[in-house]
């Protein structure tokens, strides 16, 4: 295995589905990832050679917009983690 220049990495094409005995699950997982995050990472926003000046409001907004799909999934997950036990407790305690 060759070591490449870590400061200027070269990127290949996007991830491909690996060969698997369960192609339906692999296709479903990759379909979900393409739905949640369809765009490539905006690498021009992340520049570690500069000091802390890249933390401008525009850059943060663009990165949050890039991660919007995952943020929505996390919000739905947290909502379900809170609501499911609460509704279950109401059904168990208030059996009307």
N, C-alpha and C positions, 0 to 999 in steps of 0.2 A: 504494500500500500504506500503510495507516495504522499508526502506531506506537501500541501499547497500553500500559497501565500495566504495567511489568515487575515491580513488587512485588506486584501482585495480578492474576496472569494469569487469564484465563477459558479453560477447557478445553471442547472440544467432545466429540462421541462418539468412541469408540475408532477405531483405524485401520481403514480399509476397503481391500479388495483393489483395486489399480488395474486398469484395463482393460489387457489384455495379449494378445499373440498366443499365449502359453503359459498358458492358465488353469489347467491341471493343476498346473504347477509353483508358480504363485502360490497356489493352494488348498492345496497340500502345505506350503509354507513358512508360511502363516498358520495352518494346522492345527497344525504343530509349535510355533509360538509360543504359540498358545492352550493347548496341552498343557503346555508348560514353565512358562508364567507366566499362569495363568488369572485371577488377581486384580489389581485396580488397585493402583497405588503408594499406600501409606499416607502421604499428604502431611502429615497432622497430626504425624507423627514428625519431619519435616524442617522445622525452624524456625530460620532463620539470624539472626533478630532476637535470640534468646537467645545467651548466650556459649557456652561449651563444655559447658553443663549437659545438653544433650540426649544426650550419650554415656553414658547410663545402661545398665545391663545389660539391662533389659527392652526398651529401644528397639533396641539392637543385636541382640538375639535376634529381635525381630519383623522387622527388616529382613533378617536372614539367612534367616528363614523365608520371607519374600517372595521372596528370590533363590534359594531352595532348588533349583528346577528347573535354573537355569543352573549352580549349583555342582555338581550331579550330572553335568550334561553336561561340564563342565570336568574333573571327576575321571575320568570315563570316557575323555575325550580324552587326558589325561595318561597314564593307564594304557595306552592303546593305543600312544601314542608311545613309551613305554618297552618294552612287551612285544613289539611287532611286530618291531623290529630284533633284540631278544634271541632270540626264537624263530627268526628267519631266520638269525642267526649260529649257533645250535645246529644247525639243519638243514644249513647249509653246512659247518661244521667237524666235526660228529660224524655223518657219513653211515654209519650202522650198517646 
